[in-house]
């Protein structure tokens, strides 16, 4: 028996997988961590970064902020971009 997959079926699977992924992320991180990540993403976009981020966007962001931000802050912001 052959099953045809429609665009709707694929879209439904993406939404379902995204919802499941979001639940895993929510369970694996604290509210404060998620709040910090949201703030980090806002700062990245404010500085001209685009999402999804490209290597060029990230390098530019790091170059613009390396002299003013603590290395740990930059590291956390990179982690937020990975999420």
Secondary structure as UniProt FT lines:
FT   HELIX           7..28
FT   HELIX           31..46
FT   TURN            47..48
FT   HELIX           55..65
FT   TURN            66..68
FT   HELIX           71..82
//
